[in-house]
Amino acid sequence: MASTIQALPTEVVYLITAGEVIDSLASVVRELAENSLDAGATRIVVSLWPQQWRIRVADNGCGMNLDDLQQAATAHSTSKIRSSADLWKINSLGFRGEALHSLTTLADLEILSRPVGGKLGWRIVYGDAGEVVEVEVTAIAPGTVVTVSNLFGNCSSRRQGLPIAAQQIKAVQAAIQQIAMCHPHVTWQIWQNDRQWFTICPAATTGQLLPQILPQVRQGDLQELKLEIPNPPNSPLPTPHSSLPTPHSALSTQHSTLNLVVGLPDRTHRHRPDWVRVAINGRMVKTPELEQTILSAFHRTLPRDRYPICFLHLAISPDQINWNRNPAKTEIYLNEIIYWQQQITQAINQALSISSSNLKEAVHTTRVSKLLKAAEAKGGYNFNSQNPNPSTDAINRVSPNSLKAVAQVSNTYIVAEHSGGMWLVEQHIAHERVLYEQLCDNWQLVPVEPSIILYQLSPAQVSQLQRIGLEIEPFGEQLWAVRNIPAPLQQRDDCAEAILELSWGGDLQTAQVAVACRSAIRNGTPMNQQEMQTLLDNWQRTRNPRTCPHGRPIYLSLEESALARFFRRNWVVGKSHGI
């Protein structure tokens, strides 16, 4: 009986491989743009003719000589790796040698290139399987121009199976924006049907670039953080890398770099979790574990059903990563993932805190303090100008990055001064944030005597109270006795109402939010300067001081520069007016 298992013909193998690597217009743009970046390009021009299934990518990278051009499109040819060992120290965006060869299987491919310092440029046209069919000298500036024509021309079913043109164009735009975020120093110029479509100007950091991609987000809505962190303690020492020139060779060190751009939760957020992005070593990747870590770090800082803006870029030792999980290189295996999750959580907490690293540079000769002191004697503030206790001298001394309680407005807002301006802090929700984090860190139930008696609880309410740890038992017909309560409610007159509120559902964190809200100082409560200062000090030390657990902003900042503009202190009127 003849065998039914046979080896596939070479052309079928190539077609299968090509279909895994090149599956859309966006994948062509991505692969060619990554090659340009590997070549050290700082300017990339992408031209699209979607109806003609034609793409051109031009760059000012290092270029290729004639020998390299003749080998570039043959199967699995690459300058990025030499041996199997190099798969564990990938420093480049491309390394499999599949993209150009796949394009020759699915389209017509032409490359023009001239190496930096070379006197001649060359034009090569490739046939099926990457064979060179035309070679000629051409005039070209140093760099490379790749033109892909008649994409999927030999596979009409593939064209019909792709989304409509508008969706493909949107996917191309998204692919370019993702790459640009990972490489903010590059200039991008995108053309569609011989008309300029959009550009992305270079920036020093991703945070400065992001408003070009998200126009509704302003620079002041973002906080950017760059940290150098040690490699995982159990990771092997970096192995010597191959001598191949790569643009990311600096990644093999004893330390890794974490770049973080977050939208401040009191200023900007999204309806969907579509802007939680993770990149590793210059490429955007899908990592559900790290994305969930980011979402968890923003928990109880945003309003209900809102999601953060966060871009995380890890530059880590290549031996921590296995890129061979998906042909598109968008999914990876990451070693020591729990360690990276811990580092990311700490970095987000640092970015959301209020400290010297993320406050604007202090204005040491601030005029706001003079403005406030002049108003203290006349204004209707709840402010005690007497200082009988010498220990409060420490409160009145303003260090460069601390807040000094100055006054209380409407028994609701604390006027606080810092070296760069003035803040209004809403006392109830600031205290709510303090209490909530204390409750999360030390959830404590204390016995209460006499027991709190509740009337007419449903079985669901009884079950809910038991779920969050309260001891509750029948005390007669339609009566229930609660034997212990959360510690912050112990001294409150409305304890029974608070327990009833907790019975209406939610998990433990929801209960902690409710207790914090119920226990926080109420608006309308007068506070003296010592009490205001204590609250400000405790609030500044919280992990997420920008919003309350419900997601409401806690403070309004009035920078000294903004006050100066409002009061026209830049106007020169004349010495006769005493200015």
BELPESUL-V955954 format. One record per residue. D_LAST is the distance of its C-alpha to the last C-alpha in Angstrom with 1 decimal. Layout:
d_last->{D_LAST | D_LAST}
This chain:
d_last->{105.7 | 102.9 | 99.5 | 96.9 | 94.0 | 93.1 | 90.3 | 87.9 | 87.9 | 85.1 | 83.6 | 83.4 | 81.7 | 79.1 | 78.6 | 78.0 | 75.6 | 73.7 | 73.4 | 71.8 | 69.1 | 68.5 | 68.5 | 65.9 | 63.5 | 60.8 | 63.0 | 63.6 | 59.9 | 59.3 | 62.1 | 61.2 | 57.4 | 58.3 | 60.5 | 57.7 | 55.4 | 58.2 | 58.4 | 54.8 | 53.4 | 49.7 | 50.2 | 52.7 | 53.7 | 55.8 | 57.8 | 59.8 | 62.6 | 63.6 | 66.4 | 67.9 | 67.4 | 65.8 | 62.9 | 61.4 | 59.1 | 57.8 | 55.9 | 54.8 | 56.5 | 59.0 | 61.8 | 65.6 | 68.4 | 71.7 | 73.4 | 70.8 | 70.7 | 74.5 | 74.3 | 71.1 | 72.8 | 75.9 | 76.4 | 74.2 | 73.0 | 69.6 | 67.9 | 66.1 | 68.9 | 72.2 | 74.0 | 74.2 | 72.2 | 69.2 | 69.0 | 67.5 | 64.8 | 63.4 | 60.2 | 60.2 | 59.7 | 63.1 | 66.2 | 69.3 | 70.1 | 70.9 | 68.3 | 69.4 | 73.1 | 72.6 | 71.0 | 74.1 | 76.2 | 74.2 | 72.9 | 73.0 | 70.8 | 69.6 | 67.4 | 65.9 | 64.5 | 63.7 | 62.9 | 59.9 | 61.4 | 64.5 | 65.8 | 67.4 | 66.5 | 69.2 | 70.0 | 72.2 | 73.7 | 75.2 | 78.2 | 79.4 | 79.1 | 76.6 | 79.1 | 77.8 | 79.3 | 77.3 | 75.6 | 74.0 | 71.5 | 68.3 | 65.1 | 62.1 | 59.0 | 59.0 | 59.0 | 61.1 | 61.8 | 64.0 | 65.4 | 67.3 | 69.3 | 71.7 | 70.6 | 73.3 | 75.5 | 78.5 | 77.6 | 77.1 | 77.3 | 74.2 | 72.3 | 73.5 | 72.6 | 69.0 | 66.3 | 65.4 | 63.3 | 60.0 | 60.4 | 61.2 | 58.2 | 56.0 | 57.7 | 57.0 | 53.3 | 53.2 | 55.1 | 52.7 | 49.6 | 51.3 | 52.0 | 48.5 | 47.0 | 49.2 | 48.3 | 44.7 | 44.7 | 47.1 | 46.5 | 48.6 | 49.7 | 52.1 | 54.3 | 56.6 | 59.3 | 57.7 | 54.3 | 51.3 | 50.9 | 47.9 | 46.2 | 44.6 | 42.1 | 42.1 | 39.6 | 39.1 | 40.2 | 42.0 | 39.0 | 37.1 | 40.2 | 41.0 | 38.7 | 40.7 | 43.8 | 42.4 | 39.8 | 39.1 | 37.8 | 34.2 | 33.3 | 31.3 | 34.5 | 36.4 | 36.7 | 38.5 | 40.3 | 42.6 | 44.9 | 47.7 | 50.6 | 54.0 | 57.1 | 59.4 | 61.3 | 64.6 | 63.9 | 65.9 | 64.3 | 63.2 | 66.2 | 66.0 | 65.1 | 67.1 | 66.0 | 65.2 | 61.8 | 59.6 | 55.9 | 55.7 | 57.6 | 54.8 | 55.6 | 58.5 | 56.8 | 56.9 | 53.8 | 52.8 | 49.4 | 48.1 | 45.4 | 44.1 | 41.9 | 41.5 | 39.9 | 37.9 | 40.1 | 37.3 | 36.1 | 39.2 | 43.0 | 46.2 | 49.1 | 51.6 | 51.8 | 51.7 | 48.7 | 50.0 | 50.8 | 52.4 | 52.9 | 54.8 | 54.8 | 53.4 | 55.4 | 54.8 | 57.5 | 58.9 | 59.0 | 59.5 | 59.3 | 55.9 | 54.6 | 55.8 | 54.1 | 50.8 | 51.4 | 52.5 | 49.3 | 47.3 | 49.6 | 47.9 | 44.4 | 44.8 | 45.9 | 49.6 | 51.2 | 48.1 | 48.2 | 45.7 | 44.5 | 45.5 | 46.6 | 48.3 | 49.4 | 51.7 | 52.6 | 55.6 | 58.7 | 61.2 | 64.0 | 62.4 | 62.9 | 66.0 | 65.1 | 68.7 | 68.5 | 67.9 | 68.5 | 65.0 | 63.6 | 61.4 | 63.1 | 63.5 | 65.0 | 62.5 | 63.7 | 62.4 | 60.6 | 60.0 | 58.1 | 55.8 | 55.4 | 54.1 | 51.7 | 50.3 | 49.9 | 48.0 | 45.7 | 44.9 | 44.2 | 41.8 | 40.0 | 39.6 | 38.4 | 34.8 | 34.4 | 32.5 | 34.5 | 33.4 | 29.9 | 27.2 | 26.0 | 23.9 | 20.2 | 20.5 | 16.9 | 16.4 | 13.5 | 16.1 | 17.7 | 14.8 | 14.5 | 18.3 | 18.7 | 16.4 | 18.8 | 21.9 | 22.5 | 22.1 | 23.2 | 26.9 | 27.4 | 30.6 | 29.1 | 30.7 | 28.2 | 31.1 | 32.4 | 35.9 | 37.2 | 36.1 | 37.3 | 34.4 | 32.1 | 33.0 | 31.6 | 28.2 | 27.8 | 26.5 | 28.4 | 27.1 | 29.3 | 30.1 | 28.9 | 27.8 | 28.8 | 26.0 | 27.5 | 30.1 | 29.6 | 32.7 | 34.8 | 34.9 | 31.8 | 30.5 | 26.7 | 26.6 | 23.9 | 24.5 | 22.6 | 21.8 | 20.9 | 22.5 | 26.1 | 28.1 | 31.7 | 34.6 | 36.5 | 40.0 | 40.2 | 38.5 | 41.2 | 43.8 | 43.0 | 43.5 | 46.7 | 48.1 | 47.9 | 49.3 | 52.2 | 52.8 | 53.0 | 55.1 | 56.9 | 58.8 | 61.2 | 62.2 | 65.2 | 64.6 | 66.8 | 67.9 | 67.9 | 65.8 | 68.2 | 67.5 | 69.5 | 71.0 | 69.7 | 71.0 | 72.6 | 69.7 | 67.2 | 69.4 | 69.7 | 65.9 | 65.3 | 68.0 | 66.4 | 63.2 | 65.3 | 65.6 | 69.0 | 70.3 | 73.8 | 75.7 | 75.7 | 77.9 | 78.3 | 75.1 | 73.3 | 71.6 | 70.5 | 67.5 | 68.1 | 64.9 | 61.3 | 58.1 | 56.6 | 53.2 | 55.1 | 57.1 | 55.0 | 54.2 | 55.8 | 55.9 | 57.8 | 60.6 | 58.4 | 56.8 | 60.2 | 61.3 | 58.2 | 59.2 | 62.7 | 61.7 | 61.6 | 59.7 | 60.0 | 58.8 | 55.3 | 55.1 | 56.3 | 53.7 | 50.9 | 52.3 | 52.6 | 49.0 | 47.7 | 49.9 | 48.9 | 45.2 | 43.0 | 42.8 | 39.7 | 39.2 | 40.0 | 37.5 | 36.6 | 35.2 | 32.8 | 35.7 | 37.5 | 34.5 | 33.9 | 37.6 | 37.6 | 34.7 | 36.4 | 39.7 | 38.3 | 36.6 | 39.9 | 41.8 | 43.3 | 41.8 | 38.6 | 37.2 | 39.6 | 42.1 | 45.8 | 45.9 | 43.3 | 40.3 | 36.8 | 35.7 | 32.0 | 29.0 | 26.4 | 22.7 | 21.4 | 17.9 | 17.5 | 18.7 | 16.3 | 13.3 | 15.0 | 15.8 | 12.3 | 11.2 | 8.8 | 10.4 | 9.3 | 7.7 | 7.1 | 6.5 | 5.7 | 7.7 | 5.6 | 3.8 | 0.0}
